[in-house]
Amino acid sequence: MSTDSTIHGTGEVIVSHDTHDAGHEVHHHKETFITKYVFSQDHKMICKQFLITGMIWAILGGLMSVLFRLQLGYPDSTFPWLEDILGKWAKGGKIQPEAYYALITMHGTVLVFFVLTAGLSGTFANFLIPLQIGARDMASPFLNMLSYWFFWMASVVMITSLFIETGPASGGWTVYPPLSALGDANMGSQAGMDYWITSMALFVVSSLLGGLNYITTILNMRTKGMSMTRLPLTIWAILFTAILGVLSFPVLLSGLILLLFDRHAGTSFYLSDIFISATQKALPNEGGSPILYQHLFWFLGHPEVYIIILPAMGLVSEVMAINSRKPIFGYMAMVGSLMAITILAFLVWAHHMFVTGLNPFLGSVFVLLTLLIAVPSAIKVFNWLTTLWRGNIRFTPAMLFAIGFVSMFISGGLTGVFLGNSTLDIHLHDTMFIVAHFHIVMGVSAFLGMFCGVYHWFPKMYGRYMNNTMAYIHFWVTFAGAYLIFWPMHYEGLAGLPRRYMDYSGWSSFNQFGGLNRFISTVAMVVFAVQLMFVFNFFYSIFKGRKVISKNPWQANTLEWTTPIRPGHGNWPGEIPEVHRWAYDYGKDGKEFILQTEPLGADEQHH
């Protein structure tokens, strides 16, 4: 049989460099640099495009956090080199107020959407779906390619906003009106806000194209024998993530379109009875409500938390089972908890809005639903810990990041119980407690899950290993540093220290935190430096890393480890293998692992 095959549903010829049997006439496409590396329709190349673009954004977003932590840690100091880099935004070596808020806004936007949504989901959904379900490629490779390029265009627009005269958007990463709706409000509400809205609209298109493709591929293109209950948990997590995105991102887009109308078409969706003192004029707007925007934003904003964390949960579940040499504990409970989280994610958005004047009875309903969503999360934590219990654990870099993820998720989740209570939230809202909570439970946890996935699947992506010594340094400094940065912020928040202020030194009641803020800023700079070491390790290992000599270096069960060490476009050179069992047959019948492709024995039962 020829090693050249046809992609399911596309009619494209797969290009293979292996020799084919003489009896088969096959026409080869001549791939150029542009078709292979730029406008590629191979899911594995698109995965790498998402990953590397996300890494570039992560460096920029992390650098922004270093700059504003420098201000928070040393509010009375000047740094002349800052003016050389930032120009008028850091006159006299001190970050200006409008620049500080722009840094906060762009940092949040970049890391939430461009890194932890596109970078995480775009990378691992693209890479793992066809390989783990047994497909040649995505249902629509062309739409898959468009998904990346819409993300790329969104990135270009967002980066461009950093260099315009009035600066980028500076209304906070949630861009609440009326600040975002009135161009006269401040410099960051002018052209930079239009760039932000345009970029996010392109980003939503990218997410929808990708999400629809992921769902269609998982439901329709599984290989023979790959029933839904034999899917790895990574695929279940990606499926529910895609469903969340497809249902919630259009709501954000509609909210942003109405915001554009308020900005440029004289409408009053979010504006009412506004008086601008700088120009001494009352605007004609009436009847609108800025709270409407909050409802539209958080209807996406809370599912967004799970769009970020669910893929990380899937990666961690897979890596834990492989490196514990045990079946994942409670497979169906894990799938059920993913489904419950997906449903409940749409029912808790107003817990972000307890201080908006929300009806107290309605608030109590959202309190109940918020506490309810902790149940499936607790099930997952219990199952991860039970998977680890008495396992023959291999402490690979990926496994350390997986365990670190569980630690962070537990710590951050517990503080969420405080914020889910509407009474306590009135005191804690808009304090550093909020910053600490969501950075630990969503930001750091998701990054640890992402690093876990990169270290584990890097050999399959590039045919080489990353350097283990640098990987272990990367883990321990990141893990310890994250706790040292964000845990103390809880105590600042309990004392009432507000977030998004650039200087607390004139506030006598908060002077006690000056030393702590310097400590946090110093640790943040060290942790950022270690992320640069990871970036070096990543790119160095692509070209100089130790070569992989086994198709299945981790002795795992899933289908991606049955492909060649560096699979071509089409993944399997011959026929796609048939699946006979679930993905977690570890430590069974005297065997350390059993591939999904191995037929059942005479005495074995179907899973």
C-alpha positions as CSV (number, residue, x, y, z in Angstrom):
1,M,0.0,0.0,0.0
2,S,1.2,3.5,-0.8
3,T,2.4,5.6,2.1
4,D,0.6,8.5,0.6
5,S,-3.0,8.9,1.8
6,T,-5.8,11.3,1.5
7,I,-6.9,13.6,4.3
8,H,-10.4,12.8,5.5
9,G,-12.9,15.1,4.0
10,T,-10.5,17.3,2.0
11,G,-9.3,15.4,-1.0
12,E,-5.7,16.8,-0.5
13,V,-2.9,14.5,-1.2
14,I,-0.6,13.8,1.7
15,V,3.0,14.4,0.9
16,S,5.4,11.7,2.1
17,H,9.1,11.3,1.6
18,D,8.8,7.5,2.0
19,T,9.0,5.4,-1.2
20,H,5.7,4.0,-2.3
21,D,4.9,0.7,-4.0
22,A,5.5,0.6,-7.7
23,G,2.0,-0.3,-8.5
24,H,0.4,2.9,-7.3
25,E,0.5,6.1,-9.3
26,V,0.6,9.1,-6.9
27,H,1.1,12.8,-7.6
28,H,3.2,14.6,-5.1
29,H,2.8,18.3,-4.2
30,K,6.0,20.2,-4.2
31,E,6.0,22.0,-0.9
32,T,7.7,25.4,-0.7
33,F,8.9,27.3,2.4
34,I,5.7,29.4,2.3
35,T,3.3,26.4,2.0
36,K,5.1,24.4,4.7
37,Y,6.0,26.9,7.3
38,V,3.8,30.0,6.7
39,F,0.5,29.2,5.1
40,S,0.5,25.6,6.3
41,Q,-2.6,23.5,6.6
42,D,-0.9,20.8,8.6
43,H,-2.3,20.8,12.1
44,K,1.2,20.2,13.7
45,M,2.7,23.2,12.0
46,I,-0.3,25.4,12.9
47,C,0.2,24.2,16.5
48,K,3.8,25.4,16.5
49,Q,2.6,28.8,15.0
50,F,0.2,29.2,17.9
51,L,2.8,28.2,20.4
52,I,5.6,30.5,19.2
53,T,3.3,33.4,18.7
54,G,1.9,32.8,22.2
55,M,5.4,32.7,23.6
56,I,6.3,36.1,22.0
57,W,3.1,37.6,23.6
58,A,4.0,35.9,27.0
59,I,7.4,37.7,27.0
60,L,5.8,41.0,26.2
61,G,3.0,40.6,28.8
62,G,5.5,39.4,31.4
63,L,7.8,42.4,30.6
64,M,4.8,44.7,31.2
65,S,4.3,43.2,34.6
66,V,8.0,43.7,35.5
67,L,7.7,47.4,34.6
68,F,4.6,48.1,36.7
69,R,6.0,45.9,39.6
70,L,9.1,48.2,39.4
71,Q,6.8,51.1,40.0
72,L,4.9,49.4,42.8
73,G,8.1,48.2,44.6
74,Y,10.0,51.5,44.2
75,P,7.4,54.3,43.9
76,D,9.8,57.0,45.0
77,S,12.8,56.0,42.8
78,T,13.6,57.1,39.2
79,F,15.2,54.9,36.6
80,P,16.7,56.9,33.7
81,W,16.9,53.9,31.5
82,L,13.1,53.7,31.5
83,E,12.8,57.0,29.7
84,D,15.2,55.6,27.0
85,I,12.9,52.7,26.5
86,L,9.4,54.2,27.0
87,G,10.1,57.9,26.0
88,K,7.3,60.3,27.1
89,W,5.6,57.5,29.0
90,A,8.4,57.5,31.5
91,K,9.5,61.1,31.8
92,G,12.4,61.6,34.1
93,G,12.7,57.8,34.6
94,K,9.3,57.4,36.3
95,I,6.3,55.7,34.7
96,Q,3.6,58.2,34.1
97,P,0.0,57.5,35.4
98,E,-1.5,57.1,32.0
99,A,1.3,54.7,31.0
100,Y,0.9,52.7,34.2
101,Y,-2.8,52.0,33.6
102,A,-2.1,51.2,29.9
103,L,0.5,48.6,31.2
104,I,-2.1,47.0,33.5
105,T,-4.7,46.9,30.7
106,M,-2.4,45.4,28.0
107,H,-0.8,42.9,30.5
108,G,-4.2,41.5,31.4
109,T,-5.5,41.5,27.8
110,V,-2.4,39.9,26.4
111,L,-2.0,37.1,29.0
112,V,-5.7,36.2,29.3
113,F,-6.6,36.1,25.6
114,F,-3.5,36.0,23.5
115,V,-1.4,33.6,25.7
116,L,-3.6,31.5,27.9
117,T,-6.5,31.2,25.4
118,A,-4.9,31.2,21.9
119,G,-1.5,30.1,23.1
120,L,-2.7,27.2,25.2
121,S,-5.9,26.0,23.4
122,G,-4.5,26.8,19.9
123,T,-1.4,24.9,20.5
124,F,-2.6,21.7,22.2
125,A,-6.0,21.4,20.5
126,N,-4.3,21.6,17.1
127,F,-1.5,19.2,18.0
128,L,-3.4,16.6,20.0
129,I,-6.9,16.3,18.5
130,P,-5.9,14.5,15.2
131,L,-3.0,12.6,16.8
132,Q,-5.0,11.3,19.7
133,I,-8.3,10.5,18.0
134,G,-6.7,8.9,14.9
135,A,-7.3,11.5,12.2
136,R,-5.1,12.7,9.3
137,D,-5.8,16.3,10.1
138,M,-8.6,18.6,11.2
139,A,-12.0,18.5,9.6
140,S,-11.1,21.7,7.7
141,P,-7.4,22.3,7.4
142,F,-8.1,25.5,5.5
143,L,-10.3,27.0,8.3
144,N,-7.7,25.8,10.8
145,M,-5.1,27.9,8.9
146,L,-7.4,30.9,8.8
147,S,-7.9,30.5,12.6
148,Y,-4.2,31.1,13.1
149,W,-4.0,34.0,10.7
150,F,-6.9,35.8,12.3
151,F,-5.1,35.4,15.6
152,W,-2.0,36.8,13.9
153,M,-3.9,39.8,12.5
154,A,-5.4,40.4,16.0
155,S,-1.8,40.4,17.3
156,V,-0.6,42.9,14.7
157,V,-3.4,45.3,15.5
158,M,-2.8,45.0,19.3
159,I,0.9,45.5,18.9
160,T,0.4,48.5,16.6
161,S,-1.7,50.2,19.4
162,L,1.5,50.3,21.5
163,F,3.1,52.7,19.1
164,I,0.4,55.2,18.4
165,E,0.6,58.8,19.7
166,T,-2.1,58.5,22.3
167,G,-1.0,55.1,23.5
168,P,-2.8,51.8,23.8
169,A,-6.1,51.2,25.6
170,S,-6.0,52.0,29.3
171,G,-9.4,51.2,30.7
172,G,-8.4,48.0,32.4
173,W,-8.4,44.6,30.6
174,T,-12.3,44.5,31.1
175,V,-12.6,48.0,29.4
176,Y,-15.6,49.0,31.4
177,P,-17.6,52.0,30.1
178,P,-18.0,54.9,30.6
179,L,-14.2,55.2,30.6
180,S,-13.9,53.0,27.4
181,A,-17.0,54.6,25.7
182,L,-15.8,58.2,26.0
183,G,-12.9,59.2,23.8
184,D,-12.5,62.4,25.9
185,A,-12.1,60.5,29.1
186,N,-8.3,60.1,28.8
187,M,-5.6,59.4,26.3
188,G,-6.1,55.6,26.5
189,S,-9.7,56.0,25.7
190,Q,-9.0,57.4,22.2
191,A,-7.5,55.6,19.2
192,G,-5.9,52.9,21.4
193,M,-9.4,51.7,22.5
194,D,-10.5,51.4,18.9
195,Y,-7.4,49.3,18.2
196,W,-8.2,47.2,21.2
197,I,-11.8,46.5,20.1
198,T,-10.8,45.7,16.5
199,S,-8.1,43.4,17.7
200,M,-10.5,41.6,20.0
201,A,-13.1,41.2,17.2
202,L,-10.4,39.5,15.1
203,F,-9.5,37.4,18.0
204,V,-13.1,36.2,18.5
205,V,-13.3,35.2,14.8
206,S,-10.1,33.2,15.3
207,S,-11.5,31.5,18.4
208,L,-14.8,30.6,16.6
209,L,-13.1,29.2,13.5
210,G,-10.9,27.1,15.7
211,G,-13.6,26.0,18.2
212,L,-16.0,24.9,15.5
213,N,-13.2,22.9,13.8
214,Y,-12.2,21.2,17.0
215,I,-15.8,20.1,17.9
216,T,-16.4,18.8,14.3
217,T,-13.2,16.9,14.2
218,I,-13.6,15.2,17.6
219,L,-17.2,14.2,16.9
220,N,-16.8,13.1,13.3
221,M,-13.3,11.9,12.6
222,R,-12.3,9.4,15.3
223,T,-10.6,6.3,14.0
224,K,-12.2,2.8,14.1
225,G,-12.8,1.7,17.7
226,M,-12.3,5.2,19.2
227,S,-15.6,5.5,21.0
228,M,-16.2,8.7,23.1
229,T,-15.5,6.7,26.3
230,R,-12.0,5.7,25.0
231,L,-10.9,9.3,24.4
232,P,-8.0,10.6,26.5
233,L,-9.1,13.2,29.0
234,T,-7.1,15.8,27.0
235,I,-9.6,15.5,24.1
236,W,-12.6,15.7,26.5
237,A,-11.2,18.8,28.0
238,I,-10.5,20.4,24.6
239,L,-14.0,19.5,23.4
240,F,-15.7,21.2,26.4
241,T,-13.3,24.2,26.0
242,A,-14.4,24.6,22.4
243,I,-18.1,24.4,23.3
244,L,-17.5,27.1,26.0
245,G,-15.8,29.4,23.4
246,V,-18.3,28.9,20.6
247,L,-21.2,29.8,23.0
248,S,-19.7,32.6,24.9
249,F,-17.3,34.6,22.6
250,P,-20.1,35.9,20.4
251,V,-21.6,37.6,23.4
252,L,-18.3,39.5,24.0
253,L,-18.3,40.4,20.3
254,S,-21.8,41.8,20.5
255,G,-20.9,43.8,23.6
256,L,-17.9,45.3,21.8
257,I,-19.9,46.2,18.8
258,L,-22.4,48.1,21.0
259,L,-19.4,49.8,22.6
260,L,-18.2,50.9,19.2
261,F,-21.6,52.3,18.5
262,D,-21.5,54.3,21.7
263,R,-18.1,55.6,20.8
264,H,-18.7,56.6,17.2
265,A,-22.5,56.5,16.3
266,G,-24.0,58.6,19.1
267,T,-25.9,55.7,20.7
268,S,-26.5,55.2,24.4
269,F,-26.3,51.5,25.1
270,Y,-23.9,52.1,28.0
271,L,-24.0,55.9,28.5
272,S,-26.5,57.9,30.6
273,D,-26.4,61.4,32.1
274,I,-22.6,61.9,31.6
275,F,-21.0,65.3,32.5
276,I,-17.4,65.9,31.4
277,S,-15.9,68.4,33.7
278,A,-12.7,68.9,31.6
279,T,-14.8,70.4,28.7
280,Q,-17.6,71.7,31.0
281,K,-20.3,70.0,29.0
282,A,-23.1,67.5,29.5
283,L,-23.4,64.8,26.9
284,P,-26.8,64.2,25.3
285,N,-26.7,60.4,26.2
286,E,-29.5,59.0,28.3
287,G,-31.1,55.7,29.0
288,G,-28.0,53.5,28.8
289,S,-26.4,51.5,31.5
290,P,-22.7,50.6,32.0
291,I,-23.9,47.6,34.0
292,L,-25.3,46.1,30.7
293,Y,-21.7,46.0,29.4
294,Q,-20.6,44.1,32.6
295,H,-23.3,41.5,32.1
296,L,-22.2,41.0,28.4
297,F,-18.5,41.0,29.3
298,W,-18.7,38.6,32.2
299,F,-21.0,36.2,30.4
300,L,-17.9,35.6,28.4
301,G,-15.5,36.5,31.2
302,H,-16.4,33.7,33.5
303,P,-16.5,30.9,30.9
304,E,-13.2,32.4,29.8
305,V,-11.7,31.3,33.1
306,Y,-12.6,27.7,32.2
307,I,-11.6,28.2,28.5
308,I,-8.2,28.8,30.0
309,I,-8.1,26.2,32.8
310,L,-9.9,23.2,31.2
311,P,-7.2,22.4,28.6
312,A,-4.6,22.6,31.4
313,M,-6.7,20.1,33.4
314,G,-6.7,17.7,30.4
315,L,-2.9,18.0,29.9
316,V,-2.3,17.4,33.6
317,S,-4.6,14.4,33.8
318,E,-2.8,12.7,30.9
319,V,0.7,13.5,32.2
320,M,-0.2,12.3,35.7
321,A,-1.5,9.0,34.6
322,I,1.5,8.3,32.3
323,N,4.1,9.3,35.0
324,S,2.3,7.6,37.9
325,R,2.2,4.4,35.8
326,K,-1.4,4.0,37.0
327,P,-4.8,4.4,35.3
328,I,-6.4,7.7,35.9
329,F,-8.7,7.5,38.9
330,G,-12.4,7.9,38.2
331,Y,-12.3,8.4,34.4
332,M,-16.1,8.9,34.0
333,A,-16.2,11.1,37.1
334,M,-13.5,13.2,35.5
335,V,-15.5,13.5,32.3
336,G,-18.7,14.2,34.3
337,S,-16.9,17.0,36.3
338,L,-15.7,18.6,33.0
339,M,-19.3,18.6,31.8
340,A,-20.6,20.0,35.0
341,I,-18.0,22.8,35.0
342,T,-18.9,23.6,31.4
343,I,-22.6,23.9,32.3
344,L,-22.2,25.8,35.5
345,A,-19.6,28.2,34.0
346,F,-22.5,29.9,32.2
347,L,-24.5,30.4,35.4
348,V,-22.1,32.2,37.7
349,W,-21.0,35.3,35.8
350,A,-22.6,37.9,38.1
351,H,-20.4,36.9,41.0
352,H,-18.0,39.4,39.4
353,M,-20.7,42.0,39.9
354,F,-21.7,41.9,43.6
355,V,-20.6,45.5,44.1
356,T,-22.6,46.9,41.2
357,G,-25.9,47.2,43.1
358,L,-27.0,43.7,42.2
359,N,-30.3,42.7,43.8
360,P,-29.4,40.9,47.0
361,F,-31.7,38.0,46.3
362,L,-30.2,37.6,42.8
363,G,-26.8,37.8,44.4
364,S,-27.6,34.9,46.8
365,V,-28.5,32.8,43.7
366,F,-25.1,33.5,42.2
367,V,-23.5,32.7,45.5
368,L,-25.1,29.3,45.6
369,L,-24.1,28.5,42.0
370,T,-20.6,29.8,42.6
371,L,-20.1,27.5,45.6
372,L,-21.7,24.6,43.6
373,I,-19.1,24.9,40.8
374,A,-16.5,24.0,43.5
375,V,-17.9,20.5,43.7
376,P,-16.8,19.2,40.2
377,S,-13.5,21.1,40.7
378,A,-13.1,19.2,44.0
379,I,-13.8,15.9,42.3
380,K,-11.0,16.5,39.9
381,V,-8.6,17.4,42.7
382,F,-9.6,14.3,44.6
383,N,-9.0,12.1,41.4
384,W,-5.6,13.7,40.7
385,L,-4.5,13.0,44.2
386,T,-5.8,9.5,44.1
387,T,-4.0,8.9,40.8
388,L,-0.8,9.9,42.5
389,W,-1.4,7.8,45.6
390,R,1.0,4.8,45.7
391,G,1.9,5.4,42.1
392,N,5.3,4.5,40.7
393,I,6.0,8.2,40.1
394,R,8.5,9.4,37.6
395,F,9.5,13.0,38.4
396,T,10.0,14.2,34.8
397,P,9.8,18.0,34.3
398,A,6.3,17.6,32.9
399,M,5.2,15.6,36.0
400,L,6.6,18.3,38.3
401,F,4.6,21.0,36.5
402,A,1.5,18.8,36.6
403,I,1.8,18.3,40.4
404,G,2.6,22.1,40.7
405,F,-0.6,22.8,38.8
406,V,-2.7,20.8,41.3
407,S,-1.1,22.6,44.2
408,M,-1.8,26.0,42.7
409,F,-5.4,25.0,41.7
410,I,-6.1,23.9,45.3
411,S,-4.6,27.1,46.8
412,G,-6.3,29.5,44.4
413,G,-9.6,27.6,44.6
414,L,-9.8,27.9,48.4
415,T,-9.5,31.7,48.2
416,G,-12.3,31.6,45.7
417,V,-14.6,30.5,48.4
418,F,-14.1,33.9,50.1
419,L,-14.8,35.8,47.0
420,G,-17.8,33.7,46.1
421,N,-19.6,35.0,49.2
422,S,-21.3,38.2,48.3
423,T,-20.9,39.7,51.8
424,L,-17.2,39.1,52.0
425,D,-16.7,40.2,48.4
426,I,-17.9,43.7,49.1
427,H,-14.8,44.2,51.3
428,L,-12.4,42.2,49.2
429,H,-13.5,43.3,45.7
430,D,-11.0,45.5,43.8
431,T,-8.3,44.8,46.5
432,M,-5.1,42.9,46.0
433,F,-6.9,39.8,47.3
434,I,-8.6,39.6,43.9
435,V,-5.3,39.9,42.1
436,A,-3.8,37.1,44.3
437,H,-6.8,34.8,43.8
438,F,-7.1,34.9,40.0
439,H,-3.4,34.9,39.3
440,I,-2.9,31.7,41.4
441,V,-6.0,29.8,40.3
442,M,-6.1,30.9,36.7
443,G,-2.9,32.6,35.6
444,V,-0.1,30.6,37.3
445,S,-2.1,27.3,37.2
446,A,-2.7,27.6,33.5
447,F,0.9,28.4,32.8
448,L,2.1,25.4,34.8
449,G,-0.3,23.3,32.8
450,M,1.0,24.8,29.6
451,F,4.6,24.1,30.6
452,C,3.6,20.6,31.6
453,G,2.3,20.0,28.0
454,V,5.2,21.6,26.3
455,Y,7.8,19.5,28.1
456,H,5.8,16.3,27.7
457,W,5.0,16.6,24.0
458,F,8.1,18.5,22.8
459,P,9.7,15.2,21.7
460,K,6.7,14.5,19.4
461,M,6.7,18.1,18.1
462,Y,10.4,18.4,17.3
463,G,11.9,14.9,17.6
464,R,14.3,16.1,20.3
465,Y,14.2,16.5,24.1
466,M,14.4,19.8,26.1
467,N,17.3,20.1,28.5
468,N,16.3,18.6,31.9
469,T,18.6,20.6,34.1
470,M,17.2,23.9,32.8
471,A,13.7,22.4,33.1
472,Y,14.1,21.5,36.8
473,I,15.5,25.0,37.5
474,H,12.6,26.5,35.6
475,F,10.1,24.5,37.6
476,W,11.4,25.2,41.1
477,V,12.0,28.9,40.7
478,T,8.6,29.4,38.9
479,F,6.7,27.3,41.5
480,A,8.3,28.8,44.6
481,G,8.4,32.3,43.0
482,A,4.6,32.2,42.2
483,Y,3.7,31.5,45.8
484,L,6.2,34.2,47.1
485,I,4.6,36.7,44.7
486,F,0.9,36.1,45.1
487,W,0.4,34.6,48.5
488,P,1.4,37.8,50.4
489,M,-1.0,39.8,48.3
490,H,-3.9,38.0,50.1
491,Y,-2.9,39.7,53.3
492,E,-2.6,43.1,51.6
493,G,-6.1,42.6,50.2
494,L,-7.5,41.6,53.6
495,A,-6.1,44.9,54.9
496,G,-8.0,46.7,52.1
497,L,-5.0,47.6,49.8
498,P,-6.7,48.5,46.5
499,R,-5.5,47.2,43.2
500,R,-4.6,49.3,40.1
501,Y,-3.1,52.1,42.1
502,M,0.4,53.0,41.0
503,D,1.6,54.6,44.3
504,Y,0.6,53.7,47.9
505,S,3.4,55.7,49.6
506,G,1.1,58.7,50.3
507,W,-1.5,56.4,52.0
508,S,-0.4,56.3,55.7
509,S,-2.5,53.2,56.4
510,F,-0.7,51.2,53.7
511,N,2.9,52.3,54.4
512,Q,3.4,49.1,56.3
513,F,3.4,47.2,52.9
514,G,6.3,49.1,51.3
515,G,8.9,46.5,52.2
516,L,6.6,43.6,51.2
517,N,5.9,45.3,47.8
518,R,9.7,45.6,47.2
519,F,10.1,41.9,48.0
520,I,7.2,40.9,45.6
521,S,8.7,43.0,42.9
522,T,12.1,41.5,43.3
523,V,10.8,38.0,43.1
524,A,8.7,38.9,40.1
525,M,11.8,40.0,38.2
526,V,13.6,36.7,39.1
527,V,10.7,34.6,38.0
528,F,10.5,36.6,34.7
529,A,14.2,36.0,34.1
530,V,13.7,32.2,34.5
531,Q,11.0,32.3,31.9
532,L,13.6,33.7,29.5
533,M,15.7,30.6,30.3
534,F,12.8,28.4,29.4
535,V,12.5,30.3,26.0
536,F,16.2,29.7,25.4
537,N,15.8,26.0,26.3
538,F,12.9,25.7,23.9
539,F,14.6,27.2,20.9
540,Y,18.0,25.7,21.6
541,S,16.5,22.2,22.0
542,I,14.7,22.5,18.6
543,F,18.1,22.5,16.9
544,K,20.5,21.1,19.4
545,G,18.5,19.0,21.9
546,R,19.2,15.3,22.4
547,K,17.5,13.4,19.6
548,V,14.5,11.1,20.3
549,I,15.3,7.5,19.2
550,S,12.1,5.8,20.3
551,K,8.6,6.4,18.9
552,N,7.2,6.2,22.5
553,P,9.8,7.7,24.9
554,W,7.4,8.1,27.8
555,Q,5.9,4.5,27.4
556,A,2.4,6.0,27.0
557,N,-0.7,4.4,25.6
558,T,-2.3,7.0,23.3
559,L,-2.2,7.0,19.5
560,E,0.2,9.9,19.0
561,W,3.0,7.6,20.2
562,T,2.3,5.1,17.4
563,T,3.3,7.6,14.7
564,P,6.8,8.1,13.4
565,I,9.2,10.1,15.6
566,R,8.5,13.1,13.5
567,P,5.2,12.4,11.7
568,G,4.6,13.9,8.3
569,H,1.5,15.6,7.1
570,G,-1.1,12.9,7.5
571,N,0.5,11.5,10.7
572,W,0.5,7.8,9.9
573,P,2.4,6.6,6.8
574,G,0.1,3.6,6.3
575,E,-3.4,3.0,7.5
576,I,-4.6,4.7,10.6
577,P,-4.4,2.2,13.5
578,E,-7.6,0.8,15.0
579,V,-8.3,1.3,18.7
580,H,-9.3,-1.6,21.0
581,R,-9.1,-0.2,24.5
582,W,-9.2,3.0,26.6
583,A,-6.2,5.2,27.1
584,Y,-5.2,4.3,30.6
585,D,-4.3,0.6,30.7
586,Y,-1.2,1.0,33.0
587,G,0.1,-1.7,35.3
588,K,-2.3,-4.3,33.9
589,D,-1.8,-8.1,33.4
590,G,1.9,-7.8,34.4
591,K,2.5,-5.1,31.7
592,E,3.6,-1.6,32.6
593,F,1.6,-0.1,29.7
594,I,-0.6,-1.3,26.9
595,L,-1.1,0.8,23.8
596,Q,-4.7,1.6,22.7
597,T,-4.0,-0.3,19.4
598,E,-3.3,-3.6,21.1
599,P,-6.2,-6.0,20.8
600,L,-7.9,-7.3,23.9
601,G,-6.8,-10.6,25.3
602,A,-9.1,-13.6,25.6
603,D,-10.0,-12.9,29.2
604,E,-10.2,-9.0,28.9
605,Q,-13.4,-7.0,28.9
606,H,-14.1,-3.9,26.8
607,H,-13.6,-0.7,28.8
